[in-house]
Amino acid sequence: MTKMIVMLKRREGMTHAEFVKHYTNTHRPLLESIPETQRLVKGFVVSFPVAAPQ
């Protein structure tokens, strides 16, 4: 088993909500549409940072 960790930096001027929406609606579907991904990747775990309590 191989595990891969990818860290992405959002574009300057992009809000956290915009980044999550763009990743969820654009990048993830593109990745999942690749036949090798469908064959080789058994699961995804995605974690987004949350704001610390004030």
Backbone as XML, in Angstrom:
<?xml version="1.0"?>
<chain id="A" units="angstrom">
  <residue number="1" name="MET">
    <atom name="N" x="0.846" y="-1.169" z="0.000"/>
    <atom name="CA" x="0.000" y="0.000" z="0.000"/>
    <atom name="C" x="0.896" y="1.238" z="0.000"/>
  </residue>
  <residue number="2" name="THR">
    <atom name="N" x="0.510" y="2.213" z="-0.787"/>
    <atom name="CA" x="1.208" y="3.495" z="-0.828"/>
    <atom name="C" x="0.219" y="4.577" z="-0.443"/>
  </residue>
  <residue number="3" name="LYS">
    <atom name="N" x="0.660" y="5.472" z="0.419"/>
    <atom name="CA" x="-0.176" y="6.609" z="0.799"/>
    <atom name="C" x="0.486" y="7.869" z="0.279"/>
  </residue>
  <residue number="4" name="MET">
    <atom name="N" x="-0.333" y="8.813" z="-0.141"/>
    <atom name="CA" x="0.190" y="10.053" z="-0.684"/>
    <atom name="C" x="-0.504" y="11.212" z="0.015"/>
  </residue>
  <residue number="5" name="ILE">
    <atom name="N" x="0.282" y="12.179" z="0.407"/>
    <atom name="CA" x="-0.254" y="13.390" z="1.018"/>
    <atom name="C" x="0.035" y="14.546" z="0.071"/>
  </residue>
  <residue number="6" name="VAL">
    <atom name="N" x="-1.012" y="15.305" z="-0.247"/>
    <atom name="CA" x="-0.870" y="16.453" z="-1.134"/>
    <atom name="C" x="-1.369" y="17.683" z="-0.394"/>
  </residue>
  <residue number="7" name="MET">
    <atom name="N" x="-0.568" y="18.703" z="-0.391"/>
    <atom name="CA" x="-0.978" y="19.960" z="0.234"/>
    <atom name="C" x="-1.116" y="21.004" z="-0.861"/>
  </residue>
  <residue number="8" name="LEU">
    <atom name="N" x="-2.228" y="21.671" z="-0.886"/>
    <atom name="CA" x="-2.502" y="22.679" z="-1.905"/>
    <atom name="C" x="-2.572" y="24.052" z="-1.264"/>
  </residue>
  <residue number="9" name="LYS">
    <atom name="N" x="-2.097" y="25.042" z="-1.980"/>
    <atom name="CA" x="-2.176" y="26.421" z="-1.516"/>
    <atom name="C" x="-3.198" y="27.140" z="-2.379"/>
  </residue>
  <residue number="10" name="ARG">
    <atom name="N" x="-4.104" y="27.838" z="-1.726"/>
    <atom name="CA" x="-5.108" y="28.529" z="-2.532"/>
    <atom name="C" x="-4.553" y="29.807" z="-3.116"/>
  </residue>
  <residue number="11" name="ARG">
    <atom name="N" x="-5.128" y="30.164" z="-4.243"/>
    <atom name="CA" x="-4.709" y="31.370" z="-4.954"/>
    <atom name="C" x="-4.907" y="32.613" z="-4.089"/>
  </residue>
  <residue number="12" name="GLU">
    <atom name="N" x="-4.020" y="33.561" z="-4.242"/>
    <atom name="CA" x="-4.169" y="34.813" z="-3.506"/>
    <atom name="C" x="-5.489" y="35.470" z="-3.903"/>
  </residue>
  <residue number="13" name="GLY">
    <atom name="N" x="-6.215" y="35.941" z="-2.917"/>
    <atom name="CA" x="-7.501" y="36.580" z="-3.156"/>
    <atom name="C" x="-8.673" y="35.613" z="-3.150"/>
  </residue>
  <residue number="14" name="MET">
    <atom name="N" x="-8.403" y="34.317" z="-3.094"/>
    <atom name="CA" x="-9.466" y="33.312" z="-3.090"/>
    <atom name="C" x="-9.830" y="32.996" z="-1.633"/>
  </residue>
  <residue number="15" name="THR">
    <atom name="N" x="-11.106" y="33.019" z="-1.324"/>
    <atom name="CA" x="-11.532" y="32.705" z="0.037"/>
    <atom name="C" x="-11.464" y="31.199" z="0.268"/>
  </residue>
  <residue number="16" name="HIS">
    <atom name="N" x="-11.500" y="30.828" z="1.521"/>
    <atom name="CA" x="-11.491" y="29.401" z="1.869"/>
    <atom name="C" x="-12.697" y="28.695" z="1.243"/>
  </residue>
  <residue number="17" name="ALA">
    <atom name="N" x="-13.854" y="29.312" z="1.321"/>
    <atom name="CA" x="-15.070" y="28.711" z="0.762"/>
    <atom name="C" x="-14.958" y="28.534" z="-0.757"/>
  </residue>
  <residue number="18" name="GLU">
    <atom name="N" x="-14.387" y="29.518" z="-1.444"/>
    <atom name="CA" x="-14.189" y="29.413" z="-2.893"/>
    <atom name="C" x="-13.230" y="28.278" z="-3.228"/>
  </residue>
  <residue number="19" name="PHE">
    <atom name="N" x="-12.173" y="28.134" z="-2.423"/>
    <atom name="CA" x="-11.198" y="27.066" z="-2.643"/>
    <atom name="C" x="-11.846" y="25.696" z="-2.488"/>
  </residue>
  <residue number="20" name="VAL">
    <atom name="N" x="-12.596" y="25.517" z="-1.421"/>
    <atom name="CA" x="-13.266" y="24.229" z="-1.185"/>
    <atom name="C" x="-14.238" y="23.920" z="-2.323"/>
  </residue>
  <residue number="21" name="LYS">
    <atom name="N" x="-15.001" y="24.914" z="-2.749"/>
    <atom name="CA" x="-15.951" y="24.723" z="-3.848"/>
    <atom name="C" x="-15.226" y="24.356" z="-5.144"/>
  </residue>
  <residue number="22" name="HIS">
    <atom name="N" x="-14.134" y="25.052" z="-5.449"/>
    <atom name="CA" x="-13.374" y="24.789" z="-6.674"/>
    <atom name="C" x="-12.760" y="23.388" z="-6.637"/>
  </residue>
  <residue number="23" name="TYR">
    <atom name="N" x="-12.177" y="23.024" z="-5.512"/>
    <atom name="CA" x="-11.593" y="21.685" z="-5.380"/>
    <atom name="C" x="-12.675" y="20.618" z="-5.542"/>
  </residue>
  <residue number="24" name="THR">
    <atom name="N" x="-13.777" y="20.790" z="-4.842"/>
    <atom name="CA" x="-14.840" y="19.790" z="-4.830"/>
    <atom name="C" x="-15.537" y="19.650" z="-6.179"/>
  </residue>
  <residue number="25" name="ASN">
    <atom name="N" x="-15.784" y="20.773" z="-6.851"/>
    <atom name="CA" x="-16.576" y="20.741" z="-8.079"/>
    <atom name="C" x="-15.748" y="20.655" z="-9.363"/>
  </residue>
  <residue number="26" name="THR">
    <atom name="N" x="-14.439" y="20.950" z="-9.293"/>
    <atom name="CA" x="-13.610" y="20.953" z="-10.499"/>
    <atom name="C" x="-12.487" y="19.926" z="-10.431"/>
  </residue>
  <residue number="27" name="HIS">
    <atom name="N" x="-11.592" y="20.080" z="-9.471"/>
    <atom name="CA" x="-10.400" y="19.237" z="-9.444"/>
    <atom name="C" x="-10.685" y="17.779" z="-9.099"/>
  </residue>
  <residue number="28" name="ARG">
    <atom name="N" x="-11.480" y="17.538" z="-8.114"/>
    <atom name="CA" x="-11.732" y="16.139" z="-7.734"/>
    <atom name="C" x="-12.425" y="15.365" z="-8.851"/>
  </residue>
  <residue number="29" name="PRO">
    <atom name="N" x="-13.476" y="15.910" z="-9.496"/>
    <atom name="CA" x="-14.069" y="15.180" z="-10.618"/>
    <atom name="C" x="-13.080" y="14.916" z="-11.759"/>
  </residue>
  <residue number="30" name="LEU">
    <atom name="N" x="-12.179" y="15.869" z="-12.023"/>
    <atom name="CA" x="-11.167" y="15.643" z="-13.062"/>
    <atom name="C" x="-10.258" y="14.474" z="-12.688"/>
  </residue>
  <residue number="31" name="LEU">
    <atom name="N" x="-9.816" y="14.460" z="-11.458"/>
    <atom name="CA" x="-8.960" y="13.372" z="-10.994"/>
    <atom name="C" x="-9.687" y="12.034" z="-11.070"/>
  </residue>
  <residue number="32" name="GLU">
    <atom name="N" x="-10.921" y="12.008" z="-10.632"/>
    <atom name="CA" x="-11.685" y="10.762" z="-10.623"/>
    <atom name="C" x="-12.045" y="10.285" z="-12.026"/>
  </residue>
  <residue number="33" name="SER">
    <atom name="N" x="-11.972" y="11.156" z="-13.026"/>
    <atom name="CA" x="-12.303" y="10.760" z="-14.393"/>
    <atom name="C" x="-11.146" y="10.052" z="-15.102"/>
  </residue>
  <residue number="34" name="ILE">
    <atom name="N" x="-9.968" y="10.084" z="-14.513"/>
    <atom name="CA" x="-8.805" y="9.428" z="-15.108"/>
    <atom name="C" x="-8.910" y="7.922" z="-14.865"/>
  </residue>
  <residue number="35" name="PRO">
    <atom name="N" x="-8.862" y="7.104" z="-15.923"/>
    <atom name="CA" x="-9.034" y="5.656" z="-15.759"/>
    <atom name="C" x="-8.056" y="5.029" z="-14.760"/>
  </residue>
  <residue number="36" name="GLU">
    <atom name="N" x="-6.805" y="5.469" z="-14.755"/>
    <atom name="CA" x="-5.830" y="4.913" z="-13.811"/>
    <atom name="C" x="-6.225" y="5.211" z="-12.374"/>
  </residue>
  <residue number="37" name="THR">
    <atom name="N" x="-6.793" y="6.369" z="-12.145"/>
    <atom name="CA" x="-7.243" y="6.718" z="-10.800"/>
    <atom name="C" x="-8.353" y="5.773" z="-10.373"/>
  </residue>
  <residue number="38" name="GLN">
    <atom name="N" x="-9.309" y="5.555" z="-11.256"/>
    <atom name="CA" x="-10.420" y="4.650" z="-10.939"/>
    <atom name="C" x="-9.910" y="3.249" z="-10.626"/>
  </residue>
  <residue number="39" name="ARG">
    <atom name="N" x="-8.874" y="2.829" z="-11.318"/>
    <atom name="CA" x="-8.360" y="1.477" z="-11.144"/>
    <atom name="C" x="-7.453" y="1.342" z="-9.921"/>
  </residue>
  <residue number="40" name="LEU">
    <atom name="N" x="-6.648" y="2.360" z="-9.642"/>
    <atom name="CA" x="-5.611" y="2.235" z="-8.627"/>
    <atom name="C" x="-5.936" y="2.847" z="-7.265"/>
  </residue>
  <residue number="41" name="VAL">
    <atom name="N" x="-6.729" y="3.895" z="-7.234"/>
    <atom name="CA" x="-7.010" y="4.580" z="-5.969"/>
    <atom name="C" x="-8.207" y="3.926" z="-5.301"/>
  </residue>
  <residue number="42" name="LYS">
    <atom name="N" x="-7.981" y="3.467" z="-4.087"/>
    <atom name="CA" x="-9.034" y="2.760" z="-3.355"/>
    <atom name="C" x="-9.872" y="3.689" z="-2.489"/>
  </residue>
  <residue number="43" name="GLY">
    <atom name="N" x="-9.366" y="4.861" z="-2.183"/>
    <atom name="CA" x="-10.144" y="5.785" z="-1.353"/>
    <atom name="C" x="-9.463" y="7.136" z="-1.220"/>
  </residue>
  <residue number="44" name="PHE">
    <atom name="N" x="-10.249" y="8.119" z="-0.877"/>
    <atom name="CA" x="-9.763" y="9.473" z="-0.657"/>
    <atom name="C" x="-10.136" y="9.904" z="0.757"/>
  </residue>
  <residue number="45" name="VAL">
    <atom name="N" x="-9.253" y="10.598" z="1.395"/>
    <atom name="CA" x="-9.572" y="11.284" z="2.643"/>
    <atom name="C" x="-9.148" y="12.724" z="2.434"/>
  </residue>
  <residue number="46" name="VAL">
    <atom name="N" x="-10.092" y="13.628" z="2.569"/>
    <atom name="CA" x="-9.813" y="15.045" z="2.346"/>
    <atom name="C" x="-10.062" y="15.785" z="3.650"/>
  </residue>
  <residue number="47" name="SER">
    <atom name="N" x="-9.097" y="16.599" z="4.045"/>
    <atom name="CA" x="-9.227" y="17.390" z="5.266"/>
    <atom name="C" x="-8.977" y="18.855" z="4.930"/>
  </residue>
  <residue number="48" name="PHE">
    <atom name="N" x="-9.893" y="19.694" z="5.340"/>
    <atom name="CA" x="-9.742" y="21.132" z="5.174"/>
    <atom name="C" x="-9.580" y="21.754" z="6.560"/>
  </residue>
  <residue number="49" name="PRO">
    <atom name="N" x="-8.732" y="22.770" z="6.684"/>
    <atom name="CA" x="-8.559" y="23.401" z="8.001"/>
    <atom name="C" x="-9.843" y="24.101" z="8.445"/>
  </residue>
  <residue number="50" name="VAL">
    <atom name="N" x="-10.038" y="24.133" z="9.730"/>
    <atom name="CA" x="-11.187" y="24.856" z="10.293"/>
    <atom name="C" x="-10.654" y="25.987" z="11.174"/>
  </residue>
  <residue number="51" name="ALA">
    <atom name="N" x="-11.441" y="27.024" z="11.317"/>
    <atom name="CA" x="-11.026" y="28.171" z="12.122"/>
    <atom name="C" x="-10.949" y="27.783" z="13.595"/>
  </residue>
  <residue number="52" name="ALA">
    <atom name="N" x="-9.946" y="28.314" z="14.270"/>
    <atom name="CA" x="-9.796" y="28.062" z="15.699"/>
    <atom name="C" x="-10.874" y="28.829" z="16.462"/>
  </residue>
  <residue number="53" name="PRO">
    <atom name="N" x="-11.364" y="28.238" z="17.538"/>
    <atom name="CA" x="-12.384" y="28.963" z="18.345"/>
    <atom name="C" x="-11.788" y="30.227" z="18.943"/>
  </residue>
  <residue number="54" name="GLN">
    <atom name="N" x="-12.583" y="31.242" z="18.996"/>
    <atom name="CA" x="-12.132" y="32.536" z="19.550"/>
    <atom name="C" x="-12.293" y="32.581" z="21.042"/>
  </residue>
</chain>
